[in-house]
Amino acid sequence: MVTRSTSSFGLVGTDWQQRINWERLRKYRLNRARESMKRNGLGALLAMYDENVRYVTSTVTPGWCRLKPGLRYALLCEGAEPVLFEQGDIGIQINRHCPWIPRDNVRYAYSWIKGAVGGASRQQVKKFTNAIVEEMKKYGVDKAPLGVDFIDLNMINAFKEAGINWTDGASPMVEARAIKNEDELEAMRIVAAICDGCHTAISHFMKPGMQEHQITAFAMNFLYNIPGIEDVEDIIVSSGPNSWPNWRHFSDRIIQPGDLVIIDMAAVTWNGYKSCMYRTYCAGKKPTQEQRDYYNIAYEWLYRAIDKVTPGATTKEIAEVWPSAMATWGYKEEDQAAANLWGHGLGLAQYDTPVISRIYSLDFPVEIRPGMSFALETQHGKPLQWGVRLEEMMVVTEKGPEVTTQFPIEEITVIDFPLPDITELSMLLDRIIEEVKGSQKVAIELSPEGREPLLKAALGLTYGEAENVFAKILVQRGKLDAGDVPHVFAE
């Protein structure tokens, strides 16, 4: 039986309740990085990717700096506090906001912006390299291996000239980030709660006739009003033929009645920690039996996989419950079905360890360990017609997995047409009365006192249902009066 867990605390700090202990979290992450460096024989580690800079320094990378390695970076030497090379003069703000970093350890970065500076790249990389060597010499690790999580040709040449013994630093950082402490796991529960809230809001907002991008815009507005939200990488809205194969984006396509719509909270980022949570909706109609059957297949795939998640199990045991790409979709290679039957670690990166797929896990299994946080997701569909996708986020404790996403998943979420209020029903009734006013076969005997209970009885009906019941009463009884309230209720 699946164990579910919810977030324990609110989103902001208080003086009356110990919530996430950010100081403990910062120390834990830094120590994990140091331990991983030691296990991998590194004298220093150069972090250039956003998630790794965040992990060792607990500083935020602004949106415009992301995916631009070299605009800001950090160096962690054995036995020393991290040194942050910040973009431009932003280091002044770091000294103001981040007292856990020694003031003298905040520098300015030497960037070449992925080669965009042209001929100046060599000059910039030389300054960059000299600064790294200077710090390594200061701490006596200049002859030891330097782990790097990013490398380009400019760096390779400059490191060679400087005699730097560089090696893989990405794997040690992935290893460090894989196991979260209690504070990180609580952050992941909060991220899941935020995603539940957004899916709930979408379920009340979405209706046929809207365009995909309107749903994305609504969700973005909802999320950015939540304290602690730093970034929303994407709100995927794929409807109708866009949902299979799922092209994992949004467009200005109009959502029509009966369309299946798959929506993902992709890398909703709260205090650095990221999400991934799909749900499937049907807009304006009930799904067909065939669509429900496909959904049930994908649901079974998902929960058979979740049942295999336990400390000590491996990713192979999870991936083995999924059918092959050939058996399911006729694909020759599993790679063509990448991300269709899928699992991936979540944390400061949207892809932490473990990654679960028949592509990797059957031959290169990874052990499931307490402290891991990841999502499992499955999908199915009919090409260029419609598709379904389901996903659950979870954390792993000593007792086993806890599913942290709570928005209903057992069946496709049906989005009904919005029901008319009493004013709209009154306008409908006026129109019907006007249309039959000259008829000799129909009598309208409605006083204001009799009209109100009739309209209240119609609340809960769709516009079309209310119109049909009023017309049915007129046809069958030849009149409409306060005595028709039971007939309306009967509908």
Disulfide bonds with the S-S distance in Angstrom:
none
